[in-house]
Amino acid sequence: MPSRTDPEARIAALRAQCGGPRDGALLRVMLGQVLAAAGRHAAACAELERALAFDAGYSAAWKLLGCARLDAGDAAGAAAAWQRGITTAEARGDVQAAKEMRVFLRRLEAAGN
């Protein structure tokens, strides 16, 4: 098992599962999180978008996609992800996720983006 402190080993271990029987939204979200933490924001965005292709109703994936897009320098893309995430979260009754994304949007708007 890869060390939790070695992001490249963790990324490789997660990528090895992609395309297999365990591939799905959760695996892609985990991979996206590790990539984002490693500063690989564009790759994180791609994996989070794949997660949403598996499950467009995954509120946490929308929230993380917005964060990854913002970190990649795409403020408009971040806002779009959070707006879609809020709609999705509200439809699923995920009140906390919707609240968090609203806060992110307000901060983005306050920063002039």
C-alpha positions in Angstrom: 0.0 0.0 0.0 1.4 3.4 -0.9 2.3 5.9 1.8 -0.2 8.5 2.5 2.6 11.1 2.6 3.7 10.2 -1.0 1.2 11.8 -3.3 2.7 10.4 -6.5 2.5 6.8 -5.1 -1.1 7.5 -4.1 -2.0 9.0 -7.5 -0.4 5.9 -9.2 -2.4 3.5 -7.0 -5.7 5.3 -7.6 -5.0 5.5 -11.4 -4.3 1.8 -11.4 -7.9 1.2 -10.4 -9.4 3.4 -13.1 -11.1 1.5 -15.8 -11.5 -1.6 -13.5 -14.4 -2.9 -11.6 -14.0 -0.3 -8.8 -14.0 2.7 -11.2 -16.7 5.1 -10.4 -17.5 8.5 -9.0 -16.0 7.9 -5.6 -12.6 6.7 -7.0 -12.5 9.7 -9.4 -13.3 12.1 -6.6 -10.5 10.6 -4.5 -8.1 10.9 -7.4 -9.2 14.4 -8.0 -8.6 15.3 -4.3 -5.1 13.8 -4.3 -4.2 15.5 -7.6 -5.5 18.9 -6.3 -3.5 18.5 -3.0 -0.4 17.8 -5.2 -1.0 21.1 -7.1 -2.1 19.4 -10.3 -5.3 21.3 -10.6 -6.0 20.8 -14.3 -5.7 17.0 -13.9 -7.9 17.3 -10.7 -10.5 19.1 -12.8 -10.5 16.3 -15.4 -10.9 13.6 -12.8 -13.7 15.4 -11.0 -15.5 15.9 -14.3 -15.1 12.2 -14.9 -16.6 11.6 -11.4 -19.6 13.7 -12.4 -20.0 11.7 -15.7 -20.5 8.7 -13.4 -22.9 10.5 -11.1 -24.0 14.1 -11.9 -25.8 14.2 -8.6 -22.7 13.9 -6.5 -22.7 17.2 -4.6 -19.3 16.9 -3.1 -17.8 16.4 -6.6 -19.4 19.7 -7.7 -17.9 21.5 -4.7 -14.5 20.0 -5.3 -14.6 20.8 -9.0 -15.3 24.4 -8.2 -12.3 24.5 -5.9 -10.1 22.8 -8.4 -11.2 25.2 -11.2 -10.6 28.2 -9.0 -7.1 26.9 -8.1 -6.4 26.4 -11.8 -7.3 30.1 -12.4 -10.7 29.5 -13.8 -13.0 31.7 -11.6 -15.9 31.6 -14.1 -15.7 27.8 -14.3 -15.6 27.6 -10.5 -18.7 29.7 -10.2 -20.5 27.6 -12.8 -19.5 24.4 -10.9 -20.7 25.7 -7.6 -24.0 27.0 -9.1 -24.7 23.6 -10.6 -23.6 22.0 -7.4 -26.0 24.1 -5.3 -28.9 23.1 -7.6 -27.9 19.5 -7.4 -27.4 19.6 -3.6 -30.8 21.2 -3.0 -32.5 18.7 -5.2 -31.0 15.9 -3.1 -31.6 17.5 0.2 -27.9 18.0 0.8 -28.3 21.2 2.7 -24.7 21.5 4.1 -23.1 21.1 0.7 -25.4 23.8 -0.8 -24.5 26.1 2.1 -20.8 25.6 1.6 -21.0 26.3 -2.1 -23.0 29.4 -1.5 -20.2 30.7 0.8 -17.6 29.9 -1.8 -19.7 31.8 -4.4 -20.1 34.8 -2.1 -16.3 34.9 -1.4 -15.6 34.7 -5.2 -18.0 37.5 -5.9 -16.5 39.6 -3.0 -13.0 39.1 -4.5 -14.3 40.7 -7.7 -14.5 37.5 -9.9 
